[in-house]
Amino acid sequence: MGRLEELRINAYLSEVARGYHNNAFVAQNLFPTIYSEKEKIDIFEFNKEAFNLYDTERAIRANSNVISPQGFKKHTTTLTEHDLSYPIDYREEQEAEKVKLQIHATNVVTEGLQLKHEKACADLVQNPANYSTDNKILLSGKSCFNWSTSDPQGIVDDAKDKISAKIAQDPNTMVIGQEAWKLLRRHPQLKSLISDNQNKLVTLNLLKEIFEVENIFIGKSIFADKDGKFVRIWQDNIVLAYVPNLGSSRTEYDPSFAYTVRKKDALQIDEYQKEGNKVKYIRATDIYTPFLVGAEAGYLISGVNDPNYDPKEDVPPTQTTTKKEESNG
């Protein structure tokens, strides 16, 4: 194969990688991508000033309305390179259709990079240390959502109020861990809002209406730990955040809960050889770093699942009322 043909295939595989998406990955909804021409970048951490509503009306001959700057934190950092390779033996290549085998390898290494990104973002937003005291809650006992007497709607409403009090914007994005979602879709309080709820589960669309949050995503992705055990990336928690819907016009100057800063056109697929040219490697390379830039625009609800839950002690409110009425009668 000539050098020109190899370049064409690598360019084609790079486009395959850029178009690849696993629906189980949801981090990009909390960490939308902004692109940088350089690896060395300035990151801005947003405060209330970025979200303030200002008095802009001016009377004739009156002075202009001047903002009193509160300042913001800015620090310079360098983006991180990530790469992953997939080996193809020359005998495998002879038995398979060349380009299709390379597409398979491209998808595998691209998935690996995306999984790494998902884990890095989830670790940031699920760490209580990254939030102020007002922007997090750790549920315990019967406030946890596996208890039928708990109040998930009230807890989410309180979280929304905390965010809007900080940034004058309601959160528009929510990521729910799979274990938390299993509890919410069966929760008596939420099911009571469905007619004939005996045999129904809460749907994602209904949850958007109940919580009044525009974008809700379920974190289902899994990784294998160092012992080979499968672990869910998104734990039994809920993350609420304000993420502006700006599309391709988004820049690092737009206030948001979080961003992934990615070097422009950094995602590339190439191939190289080792071991006497009998094994070639399809390699994916990307350069990015996720940043939590506006923690005041987010809220963490953790400990949704009570490990000490006892179904024998879990009496729904209606049953409690009935028992009291029977004892009074």
N, C-alpha and C positions, 0 to 999 in steps of 0.2 A: 504494500500500500504506500502511495506517495505521500509526501509531507502535506500537500495541499488537501488531499482527501481526508487525512487525519484531522486537519484543522476544521474542515467542514463538519465531520462527525462530532468533534468536541463542541463546536458551536451549537449543533443540533441538540446534543445531550445537555448543554447548559440551559437551553430553552425548555427542555423537558423538566429539568430540576426547578427552574423558576416557576413553572406552572403546576408543580406537584403540590398537593394539599391533602392532609389527613384530617377528616372531619372531627376526629377525637381531640384535636389540638385546639384550644380556645384562648391561649395566652395572648394571641395577637389582638384580641378584642379589648384587653386591658392595656396592652403595650403596642399600640399602632406604630408602624414603621415611619421614621423620617430618615432621609438619606443625606449623607455627608460626602463631600468630594475628597476629604482627607481623613486619615486615621486619627490624627490628633485633633480633638474637638473641645469646645467649651460647652459645659452642661449648666443649665439654669435650673435652680430650685425655686418653685413658685410659692408665693405667700398670698395673703388676702388681697394685696394690691392688684394682683392680676385678675381678680374676680369682682372687684368693687364696682358698684353702680354709682356713677358720678353725677353731680348736678351740672348740667350743660347749658341751661337756659341763661341768656344774657340780655339785659335791658339795653336800650339805646344809651350810648356814651358810658356805659358801665365798664368796669374792668373785666378782663377775660377771666374765666374760671381756670385756676391753676391747680394742678395736682400736687399734693405734698408727698413726694416720693418716700416710700418706706424702705427702699432698697431690696435687693435680692441676692441670694448666694449664687456665686458662679465659680465653678472649679474646672480646671483643665485636666483632661484625661485622654487616654489612648484606647481605641477600640481593640477588641481581642480577636485574633484569628482562630478559626475553628476549621479543622479538616478531618476527613474520614475516607478510607480507601477500601475497595472491594477487590479481592484477587480473582483472576480468571486464568486457569491453566490453558496452555495452547491446545490440549486435547479436548477440553470442554468446549473451546471455541470452534474446533473442527466439527464436533458433533452437533452443535447448536447453530442457529442462524445468528450471524455475528452481531448485527445491530440490535436485535431483540435481546440478546444476552447482555449487551452493554446498557440497554434501557433498563433491564431488570437491576443491574448493578447500580445504575444511576438512582433509581427509585430507593434502593436499600440505603445508600449512603446519604441521600437527601433526607429520608425519614430519620436517620440517625442524628443529623444536624438539627432537624426540627424538634426531635424529642429532647435533645440537650437544651434547646432554647425554651421549650415548654417547662422543663424542670427548673431552669434558672429563674424564670419569671414567677413560677408558682412558689419557689422558695422565698423570693422577695416579698410577695404579697401575703404569704401565710405566716410570716414572722412577726409576732406581736411587738417585738422591739422596734419595728419600723413605723409604728403608729404612736401618736400621743394618747394619753389616758382617755381623752374624750372621743377618740376615734376607734375604739375597740371594746369588745365585751367577751368574756369567757363565761359561757353558760355552765351551770352546775345543777345537780339535783333535778327537781321537777320542772325547772325552766328549760331543760333540754327537750328537743323536739320529739323524742320517742315517747314522752309522757303525753297522754291525751289531753291533760289539763294545761299544757304549755300554750304559749301565745306567740306563735311565729309571726303573725301579722303585726302584732304590737311591737315586737322586737325589731322587725324590719322598719316599721314606721319611725321608731325612735332613732334608728341608725340614719335614716334619711334626714330626719330633723337635725341631727348632729352635723351632718355634712353641709346642709344648706345654711346652718348657722355660721359655719366657717367660711364658706365660699359664695354664698348667695346664689347657689345653683343646686337643683335637685340632682341626685345621681341618676344616670341614665343607663348604667351597665351593671350587671350582676353575674358573677360566676359562682356556681353551686357545685360543691364536690359531690361525686356520685352517691356516697353514703348519706349525705344530707338530703339529696334529692329523693332517695328511696323513702325517707321519713316524711318529707313534705308532701309527696304525691299521695300518701295514705293518711295524712293527718286529719283527724275528725273536724277540727275547726275549719280547714280549707275545703274538705269534702262536703261540709254542711252548706256550702255556697252553690253546690251542684244539685239540681232537682233530681230526685230519685238517686241519691248518692250511695245507696246500699251496695251497688255493684259497679261503681265507677271510681276511677282514679283521677286526681288533679292533673290536667294537661299543662304543658309549658305555656300555651297561649292563655289559659285561664290564670295561671300564676302571674303573668305579665299584667293582667287586668287587676288582680287582687293586690299585688304589691305596687302597682302603678310604676313599673320600671320598663322602659322601652325595649331594652336588649337583655335577655337572660340566656346564659349558656351553661351547659352541664359539663363539668370536667370529668371525662371518662378515661383519660390516658393512663397508661400503666408502664412501669419500667421494672427491670430485673435488678435487684440489689447485688452487692458483692458476694452474697451467698447463693445467688441464683433464684431467690424468692421474688415473686411478683408483688409489687407495691404500687398503690394508687398515688399518682402525683398530687392530685387534689384531695385533701383529707376531708374530715367531717366538719366543714366550715363553709361560710358564705362570705364573699368579698363584694362589697358595693363600691362603685366609683363613678366619678364624672369624667367621661372621655369625649371631647368635642368631635362632632361628626363633620370633619373638614375635607375628607377625601385626599386627593393628591396635592391639594394646596397647603397641607399641614406643614408647619415648620417648627423648629425648636423654640420659637418665641410664643407659640400658642399654648396657653395654660392647659394642663392636663394632669391626670393622676400619674400616668407613667408613659414612657416611650421606649421603643427599641431603636437605637441609632445604628444604622447599617451603612457601610461604605457603598457608594453607588457602584453598581455592576460588579460587586465583589463575589457574588455567587457564580462560580465557574466550575465546569467539569473538564478534567484533562486525564490523560493516561500516562503511565510511566512503567518501565520494566525493571525487573530484578532477577536474580537467581538464574543467570545464564540465558536470559531472554525466553525462558519457558513459562514464566508467569508474568502477566501484565496486571496492572492495577488501575481501576477506574476510581478517580479521586474527586471528591467534592470539597471545595474550599469556600468559606464565607467569612466575612469580617463584620462583627456586630457586638453590641453590648446592650443589655436591657437596663433601664434606669427608672427608679421610683422618684419622680421629679416634683410631685405635689401630693404628699401624704395626707394633707388636710382635705383633699378631694376624695379620700377613700375611707372605708370603714371595714373592720374585720370582725365577723361573728364566728367565734371558734367554740369548740367543745359542744357541737350540736347533738352528738350522740352520747347519752349517759351510759358508761360501761357498767354501772350498778343497777341498771333498769330491771325492775321486777314486775312482770305482767300481773302477778297476783295482787299487787298493791296499786295497780293502775286502774282506777275507777273513773269512767267518763262522767262529766258533770251531770248528765241526765239521769244516770243510774244512781248517783249520790242523792239527787233530789227525790227520786222514787223511794229510796230506802228510808229517807227521813219522813216522807209522807206516810209510809207503811207503819213506822214506829209510832208516829203521832196518832194514827188511826187505831 
